[in-house]
């Protein structure tokens, strides 16, 4: 085990070998200086103490050399371990693993992921293990639940999706999620609010801006990458239904059983957060989806200039298809139906490929979902299609317990591996 850990220090990209070499050279120089200080005569007396027998002499030399090199490596390992435990207490990984993974992630491509809800946070959870140069662009149109109440009571941007994305990128996600997802109980004013939402709103008041609040919370949780709101302007979603009716507010839109014809913002010319356009321009890879089509993905593209920046970016672009249809939004939609709607808001011909799930959920899950008017999204997109987009099929299926119920979700690691294995951006790094 110790040998394997020592060998890891020799992995390419560790930026450790150069310092080991320098330390070794410095040790020899120091040894030379000590010997010169002692003097040749005294060194000769020490040398004479070694037995004359050649075999015994060779054995002593080998033992001394082994003890010296082994002691040097062991001391170096213990030194770095002590430093690593001081910098990152509680981490169970070996220091070599921490350093190797950190160095490797720092050299990863610049990835921009666009979306919202649980879909984006799931994607981020997997991608943070592949690169630390990741930016999440998150919709801020929610008006339901804790976010909606805070938005109404304090006139702030909804923090829920932002909170989930920050937690997904956190270094110690499991522990932080247990704390920041806690829901208050007791007085009506606080009951139902999550600790993370309250913290974000409090940080906004303390720092004077929602973007600065996100930065502070990201610093507190030691996130890999960054989380950006699509806009800092307060606006709502507005949907035109198939029968011509208009519904405003995300929570009202998803609760309406009528089919959505078109989605828009309640304000015209909603300015993007300036760092969003900068991130899209600098990206090596842009990921769109997974997530609710009308209320998580498209809202980002409605912000002025974002869809155009996505289309004009020189980055590689990948769509991630949804696993299941969503009641009230995409009832009965196939993969092609999703793309037909999405193409009304962004130029899909500028995308390179779409990654879709080809694993079939167990029958009991399909039966349960169909009882709730949801079913697996069928891949009916031909290899040659009008969008000239490559179709990549992979097993992306995962299962998560939400509100005491097993649900079908993308598996973060499977999804991340599918993206990495089918991306030019990662093959270049």
N, C-alpha and C positions, 0 to 999 in steps of 0.2 A: 504494500500500500504506500509506504513512504517513498519507495523507488518510483512508483507511478506518479506521485505528486511532484517529485523532484524533476521527472522527465517533462512534466507539463510546462515547466519554466522555459523549456527549449522550443515551445510551439512558436511558429511564425506569428509576428504581430504583437507579441507580448511586450516588446520594448524593455525587456529585462536582461537579455543576453549581453547587450553592450555594457550594462552596468556590472554584471558579473565579471566580464572580461576586464573591465577597468579595475574592479576591486582586486582581482587576482594579480594583475600587473603591479598594482600599488602594494600588495602584500609582498611580492618578490622584491620590489625596490626597498621596502621597509626592512625586509630580512637582510638584504645586502648592506644597508646602512648599519644595522645592528651588528652584523659580523665585522664590518670595518671598524666599528667602535670598540668591539671586544679585542680585535687585533688578531693577526694570523697565528701568533704563537699560542695564545690561549685557545683559539679554535682548533689548532692542531692537537692540543692535549685532549680536548673533547673528542676529536676524531679518533685518537688512539684508544679511547675507551671501548670502541666497537671491536668485537672479536675478529681475529684474523681469518678464521675459517670462511672461505668464499660463500658457501651455501647459507651459513648462519648470517653472514653479513648481508647477503641478498634478501633473506627473510626479514631482517630488521629494517632494511630500507623500504621494502614493500609495505610492511606494517606501519612504519612511520608515515609513508606517503598516503596510505589509505586512511589512517587516523586524521591526518592533516586535512585532506580533501573532504573526508566525511564530516569532520567537525566544522569545516568552513561552510559546507552546504547546509548542515543541520542548523548552524547559527543563523545563516541567512534566512532559512525557512521560518525559524522561530521568530526572528525579527519582523519579517513581513507579516506573519500571522498575528503577532501582537499589535502591529500597526493597524491591520485590517479589522481586528476585533475592537480596537479603539474607535475607528472611523465608522464601522458598521456593526455595532453590538447586536447580538442575537442572530446573526446570520450563520447558518450551519454549513455553508459551502466552504470548501478549501480556498485559501487566498489565491492560489493559482487559478482556480475556476472563476472567482470573482473578477480578477484582473483580465483573464483571457476573454470572458464574456463581455466585459465592459469595453475593452479595446475593439473587439469584433463588432459590437453594436455601434460603436462610434464611427466605424468605417462603412456602415450600411448606407443604402441610398436614401435620398430625401423623399419620404412618402407622405402624401396628403390624402386623408380619408374624409369623405364628405357624407353627412347623414345626420342621424339623431336616434333617440330611443335606445332600446336594447340591442338593435342590430349593429349600430356603430360601436357601442361599448364592447360587444362580443368580438368584433373585428379587431379593435385596439388591443384587447386582452391577448390575442394571439400574435399580432404584429409587433408588439413591444419586445418579444423574444427574438425578433429577426433584425431589428434596427432601432436605435434610439433617436434617429432623425425622423421622427414622425410628428405630423401636425394633424389634429382633428378639427375640422370645420363643422360646427354644430348649429343646428336650427334652434332658434329662440322664439318660437311662436306658440308654445304650449300655454293653455289657459285652464287646465284641469288639475284636480288634486291639490297637493301642497303648493306646487308652483303657481297654480292659478289663484289660490287664496293670497299668497304673498304678493303676486302681481297686482291684485285688486286692492289689497289693504295698504301696501307700501309704495305702489307705483314703481316697481322694479322689473327687470327682465326675468323671465322664468328660469330658475337655477337648476331644475331637475335633471335635464339631459346633460348639462355641463358638469354637474356633480358626478353623474354616472361615468362620464368619459374620463374625468380626472381620476376617479377611483380605479378605473380599468388600467390606467397608465402608471398607477402608484407602484413604488418599489415593493412595498409590503401590502399588496392589495387585500389579501384575506383579512388581516387584522384591522386595517383601516375601514374596510367595508362593514365589518361587524359594528364598528363605532359610528361611522358617518351615515349609515343607513337606518340607524335607530330612529323609531317614530315616538314622538312625545305622547304622553297620555296625561290625563288630568283636566286642567282648565280648558274650556272650549277654544280659547285664543291660541293655545299651543298644540292641542290634541291633533294628531295626524301629521304634523310637520316633521320632516326628517332633520336630524342634527346637521347633516351636510348642507341642506338648503338654508337653515338658519345661519350657519357659519358663513356661507357665501354672501348672504344679504348683510350680515353684520360687517364683514370685511369690505363690502362695497361702501357702506356708510363710513367706515373707518378710513378707507383709502381715497374715497371720493370718486370711484369709477368701477364699473363692473369688470372691465378688462384688468384693472389692477387687482381687484379682488381675486380673479382667476389666477393671476400670477402668484399672489401670496399663498393661496391654497395649494397651488402646484408646488411651490417651494416647501411648504409645510409637509406635504406628502411625498416629496422627492420623486416626482413623476419623470418618466422617460419621454421626452418629446414635449409637446405643448398643445394646449386646447384653446381654440379661438371661437368666439361667437360669430356667426355669419354676419351679424350687424349689431350695432349698439342702439339702433332705433327701436322704439316700441311700436309694434304693429301686430295685427291679427291675420289669420287665414280667412279667406272668404271663398266659398265654393258655389259654383253654379251647378245645379242638379239637372239631370236629364230631362225633367219636366219643365225646366225654366225657372224653378224656385232658387232662391239664394239663401245660403246659411253661413253665418259668420261665427268664428271661434272654433278652434281645433276640436274641443270636446263635443261641441254640438254637431260638427261635421261627421265625426266618427260614430256618433249615436244615431244619425239619420239613416234610415234604411234605404233611401233612394240612391240610385247610382250617380256617381260624380261625373259631370261632363267636363268641367274645367276648374282649376284652382288658381287663386290669385291672392295678392296681399291687399289689406284694407287701405293701405296708403300707396300712392304712386311714387316712383323713384326713391325707393328705400336704399340709402347709401350703404355699401358694404363696409365692414371694419377694415381699415386700410391694410392691416397685416394679412388679411385673407388673400388679397390680390398679390401681395408680395410672395406669399407661400406658394400659390399656384404657379407663379412665374418661375420660381426657383426649384420646383418639384422635379424629381426624376420619374416618379410614378404617382398617378392619381387614381384613387379607388372611389367608386360611387356605389353605395349600398353595402350590405343589405339594410333593409328597414322598410317601414311603412311608406308606400309609394307616394301618396298624396300629402301625408302629414310629417314625414321625416326627411325624405330625399328631395322632392321637388321644391319645398319651401326655401332651401338654400339656393336653388337655381333661380328663384324669383327675385332675389336681392340683386339690385342693379349692377350689371357688369360681371357677375359671377359666372353665369353660363357662358358668356363670351370668353372669359378668361380661361375657363376649362377647355373650351374648344380650340382656342388659339395657342394654348401651352404646348411647348415642344415635348412635354413629358409623355411617357407611355401611359395609356389609359385602360383601366380594366373595370368592367361592371361585375357586381356580385349579385346573382339572382336570389330571390327569396325562396325559402323552403315551402311555405304554406301561403294560401290566400288569406286575406284579412277581411273578416266580416265588416260590412259597412264601408269598405274602401275598394277592395279588389275581388269581390265575390265572383267566382267562376273564371278568373283571369288565368290565362296560360302565360308562358314566358314571352311569347310574341305579343300578347296583349299588353304586358308590362312595358315592353320596348316601344310599342306603338304610342302609348301615352307619353312615355319619357321623351320620345323624339320630338314632341311638341314643345319641349322646354330646353333641350340641348341637342346639338348636332351629334348624333350617334355615329355618323360615318367617321368621326375623328377618334373613335374608340377602337382599340386593338382587339380586345377579346372580352367575352362574357364567361364567367365561371359559374357553372350550375351543378346542383346536387344530382347524383344518379343513384343514390341509395334509397331504398324504400322503407319508410317507417313501419314498425310492427302493426299488425292489424288492429290491435286494441287502441293504439294511438289514432289511427285513421278513423276508426269508429267514433272515438270520443270527439275528435275535431269536427267530424261531419255533423254531429249533434249540435255543434256550435256554428254551423254554416261555414266551415273552413275545410280545405282539402289541399293535398300536395299540388304545387305548381307544376304543370306538365310542360316538359321541354319540347315545344313544337317548332323551334327555330331551325331552319334548314342550314346545312353546312354552307351553302351558297345563298346568301340573303341580301336584301337590298341595302342593308347597313354595312355590308362588307366586313362584318365582325366575326372573328373566329370564336367558335363555341368549344369550350373546354369542360368536360364532364369529370366529376370526381366525387368520392364519398365525403360529404361535408356534414353528415348527420351527427347531431349530439342531443343530449337530453339534460334538462335543467329543472330543478324543482322551484316553482314559483307559487307563492301563496298556498303552500301545502299540496301542490299538484304537479305531477311530472309533465313537462311540456317539451315539444320538439324545437330545438334551436340549432344554429350552426355550432359545430364544435370549434372553438377558437384555434386549437393547434392544427386540426385538419385544414381549416380554411387558410391559415397562414402558410402552411406547407404548400397548398395548391397554388397560392399566389406566388410564392417564392420560386417554385419549380416551373412556373409558366410565365415568368417575367424576365425580360431582357435587362431591366434595371438592376435586378439582384445578380444576374450572371456577370455583369460588368464589375461588381464590387467583390 
